[in-house]
């Protein structure tokens, strides 16, 4: 039966990074994945350009940008493998990139460049990659210190096992619950899992009311409680999407409302009073049309139902308009689910993992890295940086 020092389950971002680092240490490493190609989620990320990191995804600047039952858990790995370190790797491979916005770094060319880079690094480190191979069973080997794996093609043993199987997001890319099953099998706890960075949906009545807005995008500040994100908001035929919505979706829970500021950094009351003074005979819809996309202005005017000329509006009516513009309250009923979610919130409970190595505290030789762990970053390269950092950390110890 073939034996390896390290077997990595999952040829995604975290798995390939863990394999590279273990291989650099002289470990004999095998990476197993059921997919036809390695790094499929890397390939489709960032609109095909791969938002491979964020310059703010550090233990210092990013400490409040990772969701977990223990938000501090991620800081150890993030402090030891930084965005600068991954950027240096990208530059060493001659991959051109640019900063798009908010510290987000994208490839100038196709995302497949990142996959090629990682595959090249694995080859240099002597890593063996086996694709289109499923995992049927995992258990302790006869010694009780290592692991025996029954694959769809053969059976193998190893000293260390790194689980980098990802979460439940985007099942069409092959996402499975294998990582959670293995955690449970070996006695690790799981936190609640749910879709993250995902579009939100409305009930039928609200969709009918908002149907004419489908395809319209506008800058906004979207908030849930004390958490707020200022980015683009997009109306869809199912509800709401765009970066601001994807961000807030990780904090939103079913039944909760969200508030939308449609005029970020503008004093809505002052703007409306200025129009009232300059053009008192205008109707409300026309006034709003000068501030917002026309169809959105029409919808808000209809919802406010304040007829007459703006010059005749009382201060009370103006306050109602201002409140609508600065805190338009919407109540999604759900999300589009794992089908379109970019990440999975929750996962392997960090209480059962060592923050420095990502090793299971009570199962020697077992590691969990990347999305399968209860660590989820903001949109914009944070989750890739967690993948690189957690994979790197496990690769130093596996």
Secondary structure, 3 states (H helix, E strand, C coil): CEEEEEEEECCCHHHHHHHHHHHHCCCCEEEECCCCCCCHHHHHHHHHCCEEEECCCCCCCCCCCEECCCCCCCHHHHHHCCHHHHHHHHHHCCCCEEECCCCEEEECCCCHHHHHHHHHHHHHCCCEEECCCCEEEEEECCCCCCEEEEECCCEEEEEEEEECCCCCCCHHHCCCCHHHHHHHHCCCCECCCEEECCCEECCHHHHHHHHHHCCCEEEEEEEECCEEEEEEEEECCCEEECHHHHHHHCCCCCCCCEEEECCCCCCHHHHHHHHHHHCCCCEHHHHHHCCCCHHHHHHHHHHHCCCCEHHHCCHHHHHHHHHHHHCEEECCCEECHHHCCCEEECCECHHHECCCCCEECCCCCEEECHHHECCEECCCCHHHHHHHHHHHHHHCCC
